[in-house]
Amino acid sequence: MQHKDELGDIPKEGTFTVKFETSVGDIVIEVNRAWAPRGAHRFKELIDAGYYNDCRFFRVVPNFVVQFGMSGNPITGRDWDRIFRDDPVAQSNRRGYVTFATSGPDSRTTQLFINLNNNANLDSMGFAPIGKVIEGLHVVDSINPEYGEQPNQQLIKESGNEYLKREFPRLDYIKRVTLLSETKP
C-alpha cells in the first residue's frame, strides 16, 4: 500500500537497517516505515544521498538526547533544507528510539535525535520516532557530551564542519552511513 503526498509515493510498510560508523564505534538502526512513513522515506533519501557522512553529533544533552543531521558542507545543507509534513506519533520516544527534530508542526528537514532516556513527554509535542537502535546503544551513550548545546545552529548552517572543528574539536561524528538491509511489503 502506498501513500500519496508532496513527496510522491511513500511506502507505509517494511523496514530497513542502517549502520552508522562513528568516531566512537558502530551504531545499527532499524527503521520501521509503518511508525512514520514520511520520516522513514526522508531518512532513506538522505542515507542514499550520503547526507549524514561526516556529520557531527552537535547537540548532546545527557539523560535526554544526542542530536545530529546538520551537514558539514553548507551547500549540501542548503540543498536538503526543505521541510516535509509530520507523521502521527505511533510510537513513544523510548530510550534508543530515533526521531526527527522539529521546531513546530510540519517543520522537519534533516535533523534527528536518539533518545538517551524514556522521553514520553515528547510524544504529545508531535515527535514521531522512525526507528530504534538495535546495536550499539552503548556507543550512543559514549558520545562526547562536553559541549552540550553550545554549537550555534546558524553558524553550523553557514560554515559547517569548518566552524565545528575549529570551535568544538572533540565533537564525535558520523564517518559514514550504509544501508545493511531492506524489507519491502
Secondary structure, DSSP 8 states (H G I E B T S, - for coil): -EEEETTEEEE-S-EEEEEEEETTEEEEEEEETTT-HHHHHHHHHHHHTTTTTT-B--EEETTTEEEE---SSHHHHHHH---B------S---TTEEEE--SSTT-B-S-EEEESS--GGGGGGT--EEEEEEE-HHHHHTS--TTTT-S-HHHHHHHHHHHHHHH-TT--BEEEEEEEEEE--
